[in-house]
Amino acid sequence: RTHGGAIPIGKTRYELDSVSKEIANIAEKQRIAQFALELVEDGDTIAVDTGTTMLEFVKLFPQKFQKLTVVTNDIKIASYLEANTN
């Protein structure tokens, strides 16, 4: 207990950097992405949230879709889609 502040109960944890997140659990992320891809049809409009699993998901779009509208709040995903779009 402290006045006007907070004291951590346990050790401080750190978050992985972006590159480490992209390669961590990559096989699982790709399986999730492949499953999610089956739920989307050409011509759909979808919202894609931020994250490395979602990045694996959108990497599959150019192979399957000719017309798809994607709304995202992730700059890396938006940049990927801009560079890999029809």
ChimeraX attribute file (.defattr): number of C-alpha atoms within 10 A of each C-alpha:
attribute: neighborCount
match mode: 1-to-1
recipient: residues
	/A:1	6
	/A:2	6
	/A:3	5
	/A:4	5
	/A:5	6
	/A:6	8
	/A:7	7
	/A:8	6
	/A:9	6
	/A:10	6
	/A:11	6
	/A:12	6
	/A:13	6
	/A:14	6
	/A:15	7
	/A:16	10
	/A:17	8
	/A:18	11
	/A:19	9
	/A:20	10
	/A:21	14
	/A:22	16
	/A:23	11
	/A:24	13
	/A:25	12
	/A:26	14
	/A:27	11
	/A:28	11
	/A:29	19
	/A:30	18
	/A:31	14
	/A:32	15
	/A:33	19
	/A:34	15
	/A:35	12
	/A:36	12
	/A:37	15
	/A:38	8
	/A:39	7
	/A:40	15
	/A:41	13
	/A:42	12
	/A:43	11
	/A:44	11
	/A:45	13
	/A:46	13
	/A:47	10
	/A:48	17
	/A:49	14
	/A:50	15
	/A:51	16
	/A:52	20
	/A:53	19
	/A:54	19
	/A:55	22
	/A:56	20
	/A:57	21
	/A:58	20
	/A:59	15
	/A:60	14
	/A:61	18
	/A:62	14
	/A:63	9
	/A:64	12
	/A:65	16
	/A:66	12
	/A:67	15
	/A:68	17
	/A:69	12
	/A:70	14
	/A:71	12
	/A:72	14
	/A:73	12
	/A:74	15
	/A:75	10
	/A:76	14
	/A:77	24
	/A:78	18
	/A:79	10
	/A:80	13
	/A:81	17
	/A:82	10
	/A:83	9
	/A:84	13
	/A:85	12
	/A:86	10
